[in-house]
Amino acid sequence: MATLEKPYKPPVVAPGYDTATVTDKISSVVLQRTPKWWFVGFGISFLLLMGLLFGVTWLLIKGVGIWGVNQPVGWGFAIINFVWWIGIGHAGTLISAILLLLRQEWRTSINRFAEAMTLFAVACAGMYPLLHLGRPWLAYWLFPYPNTMGMWPNFRSPLVWDVFAVSTYATVSALFWYVGLIPDLATLRDRSKNRFWQIVYGFGSMGWRGSAAHWHNYETAYLLLAGLATPLVISVHTVVSFDFAIGIIPGWHATIFPPYFVAGAIYAGFAMVLLLSIPLRVAFGLQDFITMRHLQNMAKVMLATGLIVLYGYIMEFFFAWYSGSHVEQFTFWSRIHGPYRYQWYGLIFCNGVAPQVLWLRRFRTSPFWLFLVALIVSVGMWLERFIIVVTSLSRDFLPSSWGMYAGTKWDWMIYVGTLGLFLSLLFLFIRFLPIISIFEMRTIVPGTTGETEVPR
């Protein structure tokens, strides 16, 4: 039997903490009979997913001409939704990696489904660049495969950077999520009464037995992956912002875009985590685990990043004025007074005005108001991407080339269909895997979470 150079102790369970009850309550979400509301929710999500399948099939048959893209607005819903979904996927890695490195134990109640949300959002985002190519079967041209055809990708293009940034982010996030699942898969393996699921969970747990060597290898791998994932949170949306900042189109060519986009991604991501965690804690009776403290902390992070985003909006107008460029100044004047002014006003209300109620404790401690604010912010972040993409392209340097853009029914069908894909994957996740990390909840020492009562 292999020996360790230094004796290693697995996580110690706090005295007085009823781990059996914690394990039973979380694992019962998976092992109990499927509730009826789950079938209703999954059925609606699956119908939306079928709409996505129909829309993509028709797109491949007819081509991107069914979309509303035109000249000069060559980027439409595909890029808008790509950036929106990538932003949503940021909160999971932030909660899991950065808060883990900072030893913030309040993350343990929300990190598991936040990580899953990251993977599902990246899956939805990854569809759009492929579909936007017009010939998705040639997507491999973006990768540096052996140059037998004499056609390397243009590595000076930020669109190629997206391929590497997003694929790396998806890979590391998937590994991070799976490694965290291994001890809980072993728990489900041991508690499942169905032979088929015992085999499935046993295969996923990779022979986990909870030995000191297993815990040592697990925590080493988990910490290394957290260190890898942390810079990815910053780099991925920075690279996405380069899609715009590297261009010369007025309204895009701005050095503030990288930090502004990263803050916006965390803002949108935490809004989506709130949208998911509030219904889940009620549906499964998890108020003892996802407490008001967790909701308050997420609301505070959302408020802080919202203020950064609002500062970014103000600085955009300041830079346009300070630049002395009449074209740049006109672009921002057009956002306020032009044909897309109502979308801009909606953006300012959703992302700048509505979240200010979170300064008040009564709103931060109300699940209803938190859910409503998170929903408003999610809409506002989509409008932000719409304003950035469309207003700059529709009003560029030459008035003779100006044009209007509006999404067609196929744009909306594919967008709503990706919501169906996201929700379908989410419903499957909460049915077959624990939505809260069982072993991390069992090892929390009473008092360190800031709660007055420890769930028993």
N, C-alpha and C positions, 0 to 999 in steps of 0.2 A: 504494500500500500504506500502510495506516495506521501511524503511528509513535507510540510511547509517549513521554510526557513524560520519564520516567525509565527508563533501561535496566533491564530485568527479567531475572533469571536463573532458569531453571527449576530444580527440585531437582537438586542435584549428587549423582551416584552416588559412593559412597565407593570409593576405590581399593582393589583387592584383593578386592572383593565381587563374586562371580560372579553377575551379575544374570540372565544367560541361564538358568542352572540354576534360580534362584529362580522366574523366569517360567514355565519349562517345568514345574516341579513343581506349582505352584499351578494353572496353566491346564490341565494334564493331567487334573485332577479333573473338569473340565467336558468336555474334548475327547476323553477316552478312552472306550472302550466301557463301557456301563452295567454295573456289577457286579451279580451275581445277588442279593446281599443287599438291594440297593436295591429290586428288584421285590418281594421278600418284605415289607420294611418298608412300602413304599408301598401294597401290597395290603392289609395289616392296617389301616393308617391310613385307607384309602379305605373299607373296610368299616365302620369306626367312623363315618366321615363319612356314610355311607348311613343309619346309625342316627340321626344328627342330622336328616337330611332327613325320615325317617319320623316322628320325634318331633315336629318342628316342623309337619309337615303335619297330623298328628292334633291338635296343639294349635290350629291355625287352624280346624279343622273343629269341634272340641268346645268350645274355649274354655279359659281358665286354670283351670277347675274340675278338670281332670285333674291339676293340681299339688297339692301338699299344703298350700297356703296356706289359711288359715281366719281366723276371728276368735278371738283378737286378732292372730295372727301373719299379717299381711297381706303381709309381705316374707319370702320364703323363698330357695330356691336361686338365683332370678334375680338378686337383689341380692348374695347371697354370692359367686356366681361372677363377677359383674360387677366387684366390688372386687378379687377374687383375680386376675383376668386383667389388670386395669389395673395392679396392683402388679407383675406379672411383666414388663409392658412398660416398666418404668422403667429397668432396668439398661442397655438398649441406648442410650438417649439419654444416660444418665449417662456411660457408657464413651466414647461418641463425642464428645459436646459438652464436658462439664466437663473430662474428662481431656485433651482436645485443647487447651483454653484453658490448662490447667495444664502443658502440654508434657510429658505423661507418655507416652513413646514405647512403653511396654509395651502400650498399648491397640491398637497396629496389628495384632496377631495375632488379636484377638477382636472388634474393633469391627464388622466387616462382618456376621457372622451374628448378633451381638447386636442390631444395628439391624434386621435382617430379623425377628428374634424379636419386637422391639417392634411392628412392623407387624402380624404375625400375631396377637399377643396382643390388640392393640387391636381387630382384626377380630372376634375371638371375644367380647371384652367388649361391643362395640357391639351385638351381637345381643340381649343380655338386656334392656336397657331397652325396645327395640322390642317384644319379645315380651311383656314385663311389662305393656305398655299394654293388652293384651287386644284392641285394634283397631290393629295396627301400620300399617295403610294410612292411618291418621290421624296418623302421627308428625310430619307437616309442621306440625301445629298448634303444635308446640314452637318453631318458628322465627318470627321477627317479620316474616312476609310482610305485604303491604299489608292493612290492616285492613278489608277489604270485608265480612267476616262479623261485624264487631263483637265479635271475640273475640281479644284479645291474650293471649299467654302470661303467666303470673304470674312476673315477673322477681324477685320476692322469694323464690321457691322455689329451694332449692339443686338440686332435680332439673332445673330449667331451666338452672342454671349448669353442670351436668354436660354438657349438650348442647354448649355453647360451648367448655368446657374440653377435652373429649375430641376434638371435631371439629378444634379448633385444633391440639391435640397430634398427632393423626393426620396432619394436613396437613403440618406442619413436619417431623415425623419422616420422612414419605415423601419430601419434597423433599431433606432432608439425606442420606438413604440413596441416593437416585438421583444426586444431584450427586457423591457419593463414588464411584459406580459408573462414571461416564463414561469416565475414562482406562482402566479395566480392560475395559470393553465394546469400546473401540477395539483393545485388545490381542487380545481374542477374535476380533474382526472380521478382524484381519490374520492370525491363526493358523488360523482355521477353514478346512477344506478343502471344506466343504459350501456350495454357493451359497446355499441357503435361509438358513442360519444367518449367512452373511456379510451378507446383506441385513438380517436381524433385528438382529444386533449393530451393524451400521452405522447403522441407523435409531436405535437406542438411544444410540449414541455421539455423535450430533448433529454429525457432521463433524469430530470431534476429530482433530487432526494433531500435537499435542504442541508447537506453536509457543510462543514466549515470550508472545505475547498470550493464547493459550489458557490457559497456566498462570497468568498474572496474573489473568485473569477467574475462573478456577476457584478459586484460593485466596482471592480476595476474597469470592466467593459462599459458599464453604465456611465461612469465618470468620464471616461475617454470620449464616448459618444456625445456627452453633454458639452465637453470642451470643443468638439468639432462642430456641433450644431449651433453654438452661440454666435460665432462670427457669421454663420450662414444667415441668421436672422437679419443681420445688418446688410450683408452683401447681396442677397437675392433681390430684395426690392430696390436696392441701389442700382443694380444692373437693369432692372425693369424700368427705373426712371431714366436710364441712359437712352432707352428707346426714343425718348422725347428730348432730353437735354442735349444730346449730341447733334440733333438736327438744327437747322437754321430757321425753321418756321417761327414766326413771332408768337409769343406765348409759351413756347417750348424751351427756347434756348436760355436756360436759367440755371445757375449754379446751386440754387436753393433746392432743386428738385430731389436730390438723394436723401437728405435728412427729412425733408417734407414728406416724401413718399414712405419712408420707413415709419415715421410717426403715424401717418395715415393708415398704414397696414396694421400696426398694433391697435390703433383705434377701432378699425373695422373688425379685427379679429376678436377683441374682447367683447365687442357688441354682439357678435355671433355666439360667443361662449355663454353670455348672459341669456340670449334667446333660447339656447338649448338647455342650460342648467336649471333655469327656473321651472319649466314644465316637467323636466325629468325628476326633480326632487319632490314634486307633488305627486306625479304619477306612480312612483315607486316608494313613496314614504321615506325619502332619504334626508329629511330635514335635520336629523342628528349628525349627518356627515357633511352635507352642503349647507352650512349654517349661514345666518345673516352676516357673520363676519366675512365669510368668503365672498358673498355678494357685495358687501360694502367695499372690500379691497379691490374687487374688479371694477366697481363703479369709480373708485378713486383713480385707478390707472386709466380708465377711459376718460375721466375728466382731465387728467394731466395731459394725455396725448391729444385730446380735443383742443386744449389751449395751444399746444404746439402747432396743430394744423391751422387753427384760426390765425395764429401769428404768421404762418406761411402765406395765408391768403392776403394778409395786410402787406407783407413784404413783396409779394408779386406786384401789387399796384405801386408800391414805392419804387421798386427797381425799374418798372416801366416808365414812371415819371422821371426818375433820376438818369436814365439812360439817354434821354434826349432824342430817342428814335421816334419819329412820328408814326411809323408803322406799328411799333410795339405799343405806343400809347393808344393808338386807335383800336388795337385788338382788345385791350382791357376796357376801353370805353364801350366797345361793341358788346362785351359781356354784360354790361349793366343796361345798355339802351338798345341793343340789337335784337334780332329775331329770337335769340335763345335766352332772353333776359329772365323769363319766368323760371326756367330751369336753374339759372344762377341764383335767383332769389330763394328758391326752394333749397338749394345747396347751402346757402348761408344760414337759413333758418334751421335746417336739420343738423348741420355739423357745428354751427357756431352759437345759435341762440338756445335751442331746446336743451342741450346738455348742461347748461348753466344751472338748471334746477338741482343738479347733483351737489352743489355747494351746501344745500340744506339737508340735514340729517334725516328729516322725515321722508324725503324722497329716496335717499340712499337706503333706507331700511324698509321700503315698501316694494315687495316683489312686483306688484302690478305696475308701479311707475318705472321701476328699473327695466321691466320688459318693454314697456311702451317707448322709453327713451332709446333703448337698444335697437328697437325696430326702426325708429326714426333715423338713428345714426346709420343703420345699414342702407336705408334708402338714400340718405344724403351722400354716403360714400360712393354709391353708384352714380348719382348725379354729378359728383365731382369728376369722376372719370369721363363721363359724357361731355362735360364742359371742356375739359382739357383737350380731349381728342377732337371734338367736332368744331368748336368755335375757332380754334387756330387754323384748321384745315379749310374751313368754309370761307374765311376772310384772311387771305394771305397777302402777298405783296401787290399783286395786280388786280384791280377791281374787275377787269375783263374776265378773270378766271374764277370769280366768286361763284358759289353755288350752295344750295341748301341740302340738308340731309335729314332723312327720317327713316327709322327702321321699318321694314315690311313685316307682314304677318309671319314670314319664315324666320326673320331675326328674333321675333318675340317667342315663336314656338321653340326654337333651339335654346334660347335663354331660359325659358320656363322649364324646358326639358332637363337642363343641367341642374336646376333646383330639384327636379324629381330624382335625378341620379344621386345627388348629394343626400337627399332624405331617405332614399331607398337603401343606400349603403349604411346610413346612420341607424335605420330601423333594424337591419340585419346585425349590425354591431351590438346594439343594446340587447338583442335577443340571444346571441350566442357567446358573448364575451362580457366579462365584468366591467361595468362602466366606471367603477372606482377601484383604485389599487388596494387589494385586500391586505397584502402583507405590509404595505406602508402605513395603512390605517392602524394595524395592530401594533406597530412599533412606535407610535407617537406617545411621548411621555406626557402624562396629564399635566396641564398647565402651560405647556409650550405653545399650544395653538391659540392661547388667549381666551379660551372658552371657560365659562364658569362651571359647566358640567361636561363630563366625559361621556360619550355615548356608550351605553351598556346593553 
